[in-house]
Each structure stands twice: as structure tokens, then as C-alpha cells.
Amino acid sequence: MPTKYTVTVTALGTSSVIVLPKPVVDGFNLEKGHKLELIVKDDGIFIPLEEPDFSNFRK
């Protein structure tokens, strides 16, 4: 079931950071050092945790 969280964009040095809520980190077994891919589309930012189908994405 989809769940909505509100997160804040903050600064860390010269980078911007989005902190993931603990239930998300725990629910997907994420740990420090894991790398996630961001997919940016006109309607949002997506973080897939499975291999995405890139056939519908702009190149």
C-alpha cells in the first residue's frame, strides 16, 4: 500500500540532501553506503529499488 511522507531538502556542504524516514530505510533494508538511482521525469522524482524499464524514459 502506498504511503506518503513529507521530507525536507536541506544542505550538507555544497550538496542538497533529502533525509529518508526511518520506516522507509528499515522497510527496504537500506544501509549507509547503499547507492540509489534517481529517475527525474516531468511529473516527479522516482527512486526505483528494482531494475527499471527504461523504454518509456527520455534519453
N, C-alpha and C positions, 0 to 999 in steps of 0.2 A: 504494500500500500504506500503510495507517495506521501511524503512528509515534507512540510515546508519549514525552513529555518531562516531566520534573518541574521545575516552576518555583517560585520563592519570591515571596510577596507581601511587598513592602517599603513604606516610607513615603517620600514626597517632599513636604515641606511638610505640608499638611493633606490630601493625597490619598494613596491607595494605588496602588501600581504593580506590574504584572506584567511582567517582562522576558522578551521572546520570544527563544528561542535563535537564534543566527546562521543555522543551516541553514534555519530557518523563514522568517526575514526575507529571506534570499537566494533561497530557493525560490519565494517568492511576489512577488519584486521589490518589497518594501516599502521605503519610504524615510522619513526624518524628515519629519514633517508629514502623512503619509497618515492619513486618518481611517478607523477600523474601527467597525462596529456590533457591539454585544454583544447577543445574544439570551439571556435568562435564563429557563430552564424549571425545573421541579421536579427534573429529572434531570441538570442541568448548565448550563454556560455555553458558548455557541457563538459563534464568530466566522466568519460566512459571508463568503466572498470573491466570491460571485456573488449576484445578486439573489435573496433567499429567497422561498419560497412561504409567505406569512403566513396562509394559510387555516386551518392547524391550530393557530395560536397563540392564546392567550387575549388578549382585548382589554382 
